[in-house]
Amino acid sequence: MSAQMTPVRTGGEPHLDVRGLSVRFGGLSALDDVSLQVRKGEVVGLIGPNGAGKTTLFNAVCGLVRPSAGTITVDGDPLPGDPTRLSARGVARTLQGLGLFRGLTVRENVLAGHLGATDPGADAQRQLDALDLAAHADRPVGDLPYPEQKKVALARALVAQPGLLLLDEPAGGLGAEDIATLGELVRHTAGTGCAVLLVEHHVDFVMSVCDRVVVLDFGRVIASGTPDEVAGDPAVDEAYLGIEVTTR
Ligand SMILES: Nc1ncnc2c1ncn2[C@@H]1O[C@H](COP(=O)(O)OP(=O)(O)OP(=O)(O)O)[C@@H](O)[C@H]1O
């Protein structure tokens, strides 16, 4: 399916609505006229080769890079240019690395995702319970095995019950069993009405967990559709999977 034929899912207006987004770094066009939408309850995967522009798109949504063109709205309103105000707008993000405060406990790390809340302790406890982290709550986060630390990063993103969750390579470094658990968590989160956009290199995970997939290459959307549609797109095979396609 071509980028121009992006299907519009039923189920309401887009929660995240990116339109005509372009980002330039000097002479380099990192994103070129990119549009994508994520509705509440929907999981959208953003894939593409290294350097395709995935992280730049996340950074633009978070106000960390300034677009040269285009608009980004959440629930119909532009996002604040100040990244520190994203949480108040219901936007949460996990990072490619864990981005945890290694000197702090699990609970303190989760609380860090909820600064300014009226009852952060109760919300943090709820999130710790939900992700089976309560038994580790008062341990230094660095003492936990890597998959558990990934869960802490997710708990920190979810503690404020965001309306939009941006997941940056959530499956990275996880084994098959933990990836399956992560998939359930992501689907459960979307089931609560959260709009989820995830960047991921683990294609099987993306194809199993996402409602729709958007493929970037050299900063442009080259394909978009359901996992099956995208998996069967020759342009994706050629650009992303490195398979040379001779017939179109
Ligand atoms: N701050 C920056 N200054 C200059 N160029 C940048 C900057 N950030 C990203 N780029 C360039 O923009 C392009 C897109 O990079 P980006 O990190 O968004 O790609 P990506 O798809 O996330 O790649 P990866 O899968 O390797 O994380 C690349 O060519 C990259 O080198």
The ligand as an ORCA input file, in Angstrom:
! r2SCAN-3c Opt
* xyz 0 1
  N      21.032     16.364     16.043
  C      21.334     15.982     14.808
  N      22.161     16.701     14.044
  C      22.465     16.334     12.774
  N      21.957     15.230     12.183
  C      21.122     14.479     12.893
  C      20.753     14.802     14.245
  N      19.896     13.847     14.690
  C      19.737     12.980     13.683
  N      20.469     13.342     12.616
  C      20.488     12.673     11.317
  O      19.154     12.602     10.872
  C      18.905     11.366     10.217
  C      17.788     10.636     10.922
  O      18.287     10.182     12.172
  P      17.385      9.422     13.235
  O      18.216      9.226     14.459
  O      16.099     10.125     13.390
  O      17.138      8.036     12.499
  P      16.539      6.690     13.096
  O      15.588      6.182     12.079
  O      16.006      6.923     14.456
  O      17.814      5.750     13.161
  P      18.168      4.552     14.195
  O      17.284      3.407     13.808
  O      19.622      4.266     13.891
  O      17.943      5.046     15.592
  C      20.233     10.608     10.223
  O      20.893     10.853      9.004
  C      20.980     11.228     11.379
  O      22.366     11.144     11.185
*
